[in-house]
């Protein structure tokens, strides 16, 4: 992330509009005083995730591991395999025990459903503060 960045663009993927809304509400517009304002790109389908990520300009992605027909973990694996450097990705898992699947997908972090605002915010903040390699 560049210090001159006016906003941080967060892609939020889920086929469920309420899941996208919960993730966005959990993060809000200002995650931390040291970071720029957050803006969101809401995506409901895998092809749009790929298109948006290929276009660039996304600082972090939150992918719903329970999305259908394409789950966030498979999408994450594809993105990590195809985009260099790939922005950090948080996968929302169906349960905490699914964290191993998120590791397989090469997600940078996993947060279980239901979305807990404190857990998601803390996770995203940690990733946004860590420089992306490349």
RASULBEL-V348672 format. One record per backbone hydrogen bond with DSSP energy under -0.5 kcal/mol. NH is the residue of the N-H (numbers start at 1). CO is the residue of the C=O. If there is no record, write none. Layout:
nh: (NH,NH)
co: (CO,CO)
This chain:
nh: (5,8,10,10,11,11,12,13,13,14,17,19,20,21,22,23,24,25,26,27,28,31,35,37,38,39,41,42,43,49,50,51,52,53,54,55,56,56,59,59,60,61,62,63,63,64,65,65,67,71,72,75,76,77,78,79,80,81,82,83,84,88,90,91,92,93,93,98,99,100,101,102,103,104,105,106,107,108,109,111,113,117,120,121,122,123,124,125,126,127,128,129,130,130,131)
co: (2,37,8,39,9,60,41,11,62,43,15,16,16,17,18,19,20,21,22,23,24,29,32,6,29,8,10,40,12,45,46,47,48,49,50,51,52,53,9,57,9,88,11,61,90,13,63,92,64,69,64,71,72,73,74,75,76,77,78,79,82,59,61,109,63,91,111,95,96,97,98,98,99,100,101,103,102,89,89,91,93,115,116,117,118,119,120,121,122,123,124,125,126,127,129)
